[in-house]
Amino acid sequence: MAAHVFGGPETAKKLRCLQSYLRAFSIALSKKDFSCVYIDAFAGSGTRTEVRPGLPLLGPEYAEPEEVTTPGSARLAIEVEPPIQKIVLIEQDQARYAELEALRAEFPNRQIVLRHGDANAHVQRLCAETNWRGPQAERRGVRGVIFLDPYGMEVSWQTVTAIAKTKALDCWYFFPLSGLYRNAPHNPAKLDAGKEASLDRVLGATDWRERWYNHDMQPVDIFETHAQAVRRADIDAIESYVKERLQSVFEGAVLDPIRLHHRNGPPLASLFFAISNPSRDAVKLASNIASHILNEGRSSHRRPR
Ligand SMILES: C[S@@+](CC[C@H](N)C(=O)[O-])C[C@H]1O[C@@H](n2cnc3c(N)ncnc32)[C@H](O)[C@@H]1O
């Protein structure tokens, strides 16, 4: 079994937010007449291995890096109490998928559905084909939580809109800020068609070009001017733009995210929480729980490096 090494010093915070939400969600929904589902669209292997810099107790040459393995999102979700009725795990990588099969085998009495392949295709199909409202006679609908935890720019906007249209799923989206600013460099000479297409696909819009870049008219000589695009939008402006995009499709609410960082400091991603269900009760319940969790995440100190 190959270790699934990913994330940085703040990954635990992200997983704590998800776990706390799932616990509270599962308790709240156990008192209501709904079926409950958790969808882990980028499920990984069920475990997470972090390589931490060793402590130089005996001098720097003895500071061996240390591997620490802890549960990943899929296992955390399966182990939530009271148990979530149905768990859907999607993973593209063959080896990690095989580990999810082994994880499922540990819980033979649970409803754990595995899907191998591209999360975008599977999530869009699942969202479109599920009867979220439930059969009329029984009036027992489905409510759920979906976690989008890609490495980078893998989630297409079509997937986001498919989730929003369910009006039944709460969505935790680990949005790849670093992917955005890598693909939208300050220097316009580095902006190419591939990067632009990738941004269009993740954001589901093209107006970021005007919103993020200033087209200053700069004199070339006394007769000519030329337009040179320079990215003016900083990371706060880019994050606000993403929130606006999410608000354009999630009818319930989109909360202010928490921002997580790379080990060496720059922003990595923003953890957004979005509610697709527009009903007042659903928005109140979900946003009360999630805002408390996000506030705790904001105030918790970053672990010393
Ligand atoms: C950051 S990891 C997820 C970690 C996981 N949430 C956890 O806590 O253990 C991203 C995962 O997405 C998978 N992945 C990447 N692109 C994918 C795609 N298009 N569809 C499904 N899975 C994908 C990768 O193989 C990887 O396991």
The ligand as an SDF file (V2000), in Angstrom:
LIG
                    3D

 27 29  0  0  0  0  0  0  0  0999 V2000
   -6.4080   16.2070   -2.1100 C   0  0  0  0  0  0  0  0  0  0  0  0
   -6.7150   14.5680   -2.5720 S   0  0  0  0  0  0  0  0  0  0  0  0
   -8.1750   14.1930   -1.6520 C   0  0  0  0  0  0  0  0  0  0  0  0
   -7.9230   13.8430   -0.2660 C   0  0  0  0  0  0  0  0  0  0  0  0
   -9.1050   13.3160    0.5110 C   0  0  0  0  0  0  0  0  0  0  0  0
  -10.2140   14.2650    0.5130 N   0  0  0  0  0  0  0  0  0  0  0  0
   -8.7020   12.9860    1.9280 C   0  0  0  0  0  0  0  0  0  0  0  0
   -8.9520   13.8010    2.8440 O   0  0  0  0  0  0  0  0  0  0  0  0
   -8.1430   11.9050    2.1200 O   0  0  0  0  0  0  0  0  0  0  0  0
   -7.3620   14.6490   -4.1910 C   0  0  0  0  0  0  0  0  0  0  0  0
   -7.7830   13.3110   -4.7310 C   0  0  0  0  0  0  0  0  0  0  0  0
   -8.5240   13.5100   -5.9270 O   0  0  0  0  0  0  0  0  0  0  0  0
   -8.1850   12.5060   -6.8650 C   0  0  0  0  0  0  0  0  0  0  0  0
   -8.5480   13.0600   -8.1700 N   0  0  0  0  0  0  0  0  0  0  0  0
   -7.8500   13.9540   -8.9410 C   0  0  0  0  0  0  0  0  0  0  0  0
   -8.5640   14.2720  -10.0380 N   0  0  0  0  0  0  0  0  0  0  0  0
   -9.7220   13.5760   -9.9690 C   0  0  0  0  0  0  0  0  0  0  0  0
  -10.8800   13.5220  -10.7740 C   0  0  0  0  0  0  0  0  0  0  0  0
  -10.9900   14.2420  -11.8970 N   0  0  0  0  0  0  0  0  0  0  0  0
  -11.8870   12.7210  -10.3880 N   0  0  0  0  0  0  0  0  0  0  0  0
  -11.8120   11.9970   -9.2480 C   0  0  0  0  0  0  0  0  0  0  0  0
  -10.7400   12.0190   -8.4310 N   0  0  0  0  0  0  0  0  0  0  0  0
   -9.7120   12.8070   -8.7830 C   0  0  0  0  0  0  0  0  0  0  0  0
   -6.7100   12.2640   -6.6380 C   0  0  0  0  0  0  0  0  0  0  0  0
   -6.3340   10.9830   -7.0990 O   0  0  0  0  0  0  0  0  0  0  0  0
   -6.6240   12.4000   -5.1050 C   0  0  0  0  0  0  0  0  0  0  0  0
   -6.7780   11.1630   -4.4890 O   0  0  0  0  0  0  0  0  0  0  0  0
  1  2  1  0
  2  3  1  0
  2 10  1  0
  3  4  1  0
  4  5  1  0
  5  6  1  0
  5  7  1  0
  7  8  2  0
  7  9  1  0
 10 11  1  0
 11 12  1  0
 11 26  1  0
 12 13  1  0
 13 14  1  0
 13 24  1  0
 14 15  1  0
 14 23  1  0
 15 16  2  0
 16 17  1  0
 17 18  1  0
 17 23  2  0
 18 19  1  0
 18 20  2  0
 20 21  1  0
 21 22  2  0
 22 23  1  0
 24 25  1  0
 24 26  1  0
 26 27  1  0
M  CHG  2   2   1   9  -1
M  END
$$$$
